[in-house]
Structures are given as C-alpha cells and as structure tokens.
C-alpha cells in the first residue's frame, strides 16, 4: 500500500506539473482509486484466508495468489494508462 501511495503522489505531482486536462485527471484518479480498491480487496481476502487456516493449504495459496495477481494486473494497466497520458507531455516538454 505504501508503494501505491508513493506512486499516486508522484502521478498527482506530474499531473499538476504538466497541467493535464480535466478528462485526463478523471482517468488518472479512476486508475489510482482502482489500484487502491483492488489492493484493499486483496488485503481483505488474505486476512480472511489467514482466519480460515494458518496451515499451508494449496487452495488457500491459490486464492491468495489470484488475489495478489489482480493487484498486479490493475497496477500494470494503470501504469500503461499513465504512460499513454504522460508520454505526449514528456515529449513536448523535453523535445
């Protein structure tokens, strides 16, 4: 969660610096929110699994792995969307 918060802060600062459009702000905020929501669901699922059993169970491991994978996929998708939004600004600023 700390990593997601740090990246969200960097994205927010970059959006302010590049003065992105209102629509781009909305997309960025949806992506940031989505990653936090998926991370919170993942944390809830992992906590619930730990209540069910602390012993190694292949089914519990699968549930935790899939839940963590959902966070990874959401973060990758948010990163791709961020790149699509910021690359034109970066090109204009540095070229």
Secondary structure, DSSP 8 states (H G I E B T S, - for coil): -HHHHHHHHHHHHHHHHHT--HHHHHHHHHHHHHHHHHHHHHHHHHHHHHHH-SS--HHHHHHHHHHHHHHHHHHHHHHHHHHHHHHHHHHHHH-
